[in-house]
Amino acid sequence: MNNPLIKTLVSLRGNPRACVYTEPLWGLSMNLCLPYASVYMLAVGLNDVEVGFIASVYMLSQVVFAFLSGAITDKLGRRKTTAIFDFFAWSIPCLIWIRAENFWFFLVAALFNGIMKVPTNSWDCLMVEDAEKSQITRIYSLVIVSGQLSALFAPISSILVSRLTLVPAIRILYINAFVVMTLKLIILFICSKETGTGMIRIRETRGKTIFSLLGGYGGVLRIMGKSPGTIFALIITALVGAVGMINTTFWQVIASKKLMVPDSLLPFFPMLRSVIALVFFFTVIPHLTKVSLRTPLILGFASYMVGQTILISAPTEGVLKYGILCLSLVFDGFGAGILAMLAESLVALHVNVAERARVMAIQHMIIMFSTSPFGWIGGILSGFSRDLPFILNIFLLLAGMITTLIYYRHKRSKKYESI
């Protein structure tokens, strides 16, 4: 009970509690499928370039819906937007993935899945608008922890794959994902209420069209341009997003196709990565983020770089490769975990409160637009060598580290974000 994350979890009330407490259902649905997503595409008949192209289409779809998300969220309200668009973004794609037979199924699913940027915006607003600012970083830590906990259910995927083979097993997991994700959005809708800011924005946008609300983005861009912290948060989040997309898309590919890890074992490595991340979240990370976010950002980028370097150095034969893979996941678990939390926190901490929905909409749009080419680029690189996507990641992480050093050097005389 003395742990700051546990204290925050117990003390949550209202919308923050509804959002955080329902988040583990994500792990019982989509996260059971994600370790196999790319390998599933390959098994159905796609090649590396097509897998990367699907990832980029998914990101471009997110760009479009990120642009629309602020106006939709203000018009419909945070709570209603989350419920409606979560269904289109997750439940509908699951039904498509269940029956996927070729490239076109995955393309259509990716276009629908990109709608997720609308409920991402509205869900963020729903979760933090009524929360104390001092709790925001810990709330996002709890969200990341909820996602990491889901990896503990990885043996379910492994057992299904080993007994049924890859394709039929993943189809069953997508059926489960449809049911659980739909249940999640229903429970969240029942247990939450519209935020104070949300009710104000609903009144202010009454009688206005979505397109007229989009016309106000020019003023929002000027607000963002005057905030160095917002620009810094955008750069960091875009870099972390690009690295995460490449790692998520091609980790299974390098493990399965280069290192020849059996399909039945693939989920255990993300499980180990998540367990390691959880240990760090409850021990090291709360102490690192007490004052300045500079040190944890640098450590996160450095640790992630080491993990990616170890991964591409793993031998392709012998049992030693499993030990090397596990070692790489130790560094990945810390680096990816803390960077994901800090990237979300930086965006939330620097956002203009009165224009949260529209500012976050533009932020998400810029981030998605910046990261969208990297899935396609990663696919091309992977076609030449399975190592190349991760070498690209190393350079992106290095860019993040340099950006952080420059930003905090220029701002070192000021007081930074704290939790």
WOSUL-V978044 format. One record per run of one state. SS is the DSSP state (alpha for helix, beta for strand, coil for the rest). FROM is the first residue (numbers start at 1). TO is the last residue. If there is no record, write none. Layout:
SS;FROM;TO, SS;FROM;TO
This chain:
coil;1;3, alpha;4;11, coil;12;13, alpha;14;22, coil;23;23, alpha;24;27, coil;28;29, alpha;30;34, coil;35;36, alpha;37;44, coil;45;47, alpha;48;76, coil;77;77, alpha;78;98, coil;99;102, alpha;103;113, coil;114;115, alpha;116;128, coil;129;132, alpha;133;164, coil;165;165, alpha;166;191, coil;192;195, alpha;196;205, coil;206;209, alpha;210;214, coil;215;216, alpha;217;225, coil;226;227, alpha;228;258, coil;259;262, alpha;263;282, coil;283;284, alpha;285;288, coil;289;293, alpha;294;313, coil;314;319, alpha;320;350, coil;351;352, alpha;353;371, coil;372;372, alpha;373;384, coil;385;387, alpha;388;410, coil;411;419
